Amino acid sequence: SRIKCLTQLRDDHAVCECGDKFMRGNYGSLTEFWIDEGLIRKRVQEMSNNFGIKEFQFEYAFEGFSNPPNVSNDEWKCKMQNRPVYLATLKAAVEEVRSVEGRSWFAVHAAAVDRGDMELIAGQW
């Protein structure tokens, strides 16, 4: 079948890897970024080894809705449920996902903004 995006196949893999045809494995979510770095690494390994998960969504890791987290801080609170997020735990999760040849990304709420962010609400972005 013909690829319909700007993808180049190289060594039996796609460079941009878009579309479900190019998913590396099953899909899973990580949601607790206040836990110990060793525990998050263990969870990634278990998800990959036991369930074939290679696509990891990081839910509840953002700080607010209008801007990305300030990664110069070691920790922040996620606007959803006021959950703590530790940068070291996030980095450990990313490293472990890479070690299982997976991919990871932040889940965001695309239509949400921080309360009082009138500039973004007005579409000035």
C-alpha positions in Angstrom: 0.0 0.0 0.0 1.1 3.6 -0.7 2.1 5.8 2.2 0.1 9.0 2.2 2.3 11.4 4.2 5.8 12.8 3.8 7.4 9.7 5.1 10.6 8.0 4.0 11.0 4.3 4.6 14.6 3.5 5.7 15.6 0.1 6.9 12.0 -1.1 7.3 10.9 1.8 9.5 9.4 5.2 8.8 11.2 8.4 9.6 8.1 10.3 10.8 6.3 7.3 12.1 2.8 8.9 11.7 -0.3 6.8 11.7 -1.3 3.6 13.5 0.6 1.6 10.8 3.8 2.8 12.3 3.0 2.4 16.0 5.9 0.7 17.8 3.6 -1.4 20.1 0.6 -1.0 22.4 -0.5 2.2 24.0 -0.4 3.0 27.7 -0.5 5.9 30.2 1.6 7.0 33.1 -0.2 9.2 35.6 1.8 9.3 38.9 4.8 11.6 38.7 5.4 12.0 42.4 6.7 8.5 42.9 10.3 7.4 43.2 12.4 7.3 40.0 13.1 3.6 40.5 9.4 2.8 40.7 8.5 4.7 37.5 11.3 2.9 35.7 9.9 -0.4 37.0 6.4 0.5 35.8 7.7 1.3 32.3 9.6 -2.0 32.1 6.6 -4.0 33.3 4.2 -2.2 30.9 6.6 -2.9 28.0 7.6 -6.5 29.0 4.1 -7.7 30.1 1.8 -5.8 27.7 4.0 -4.8 24.7 3.5 -1.1 25.4 5.8 1.1 23.5 3.7 4.3 23.2 3.5 6.1 26.5 1.2 9.0 27.2 2.1 11.1 30.3 -1.1 12.3 31.8 -1.3 14.9 34.6 2.3 16.0 34.1 1.5 19.5 32.9 1.6 22.5 35.3 -1.2 24.7 33.8 -3.3 24.8 30.7 -2.0 28.0 29.1 1.8 27.3 29.2 4.1 24.4 29.5 5.7 23.6 32.8 8.7 25.6 33.9 11.4 22.9 33.7 13.8 25.1 35.6 11.8 24.1 38.7 12.3 20.7 40.3 8.6 20.2 40.9 5.2 21.7 40.3 1.5 21.0 40.8 -0.6 19.8 38.0 -3.9 21.8 37.6 -5.8 18.5 37.4 -6.4 17.3 40.9 -3.5 19.4 42.2 -1.1 16.5 41.8 2.6 16.9 42.5 4.9 16.4 39.5 8.7 15.9 40.1 10.9 16.7 37.2 13.4 13.9 38.2 10.5 11.4 37.9 9.5 12.7 34.5 13.1 12.5 33.3 13.5 8.9 34.6 10.3 7.9 32.8 11.5 9.4 29.5 14.9 7.6 29.9 13.2 4.3 30.6 10.8 4.6 27.7 13.8 5.2 25.4 15.5 2.2 26.9 12.5 0.0 25.7 12.6 1.7 22.3 9.3 3.4 23.0 8.0 7.0 22.6 6.4 9.3 25.1 4.5 12.6 25.1 2.5 14.9 27.4 -1.2 14.6 27.3 -2.7 18.1 27.2 -6.2 19.5 27.2 -6.2 21.4 23.9 -9.3 23.5 24.5 -8.4 24.4 28.2 -6.8 27.6 29.4 -5.8 28.8 32.8 -8.5 30.8 34.7 -8.2 34.5 34.0 -6.0 34.0 30.9 -8.0 36.5 28.8 -5.3 36.9 26.2 -5.4 33.3 25.2 -9.2 33.1 25.6 -9.4 36.0 23.1 -7.2 34.0 20.6 -4.1 36.2 21.0 -1.6 33.3 20.8 
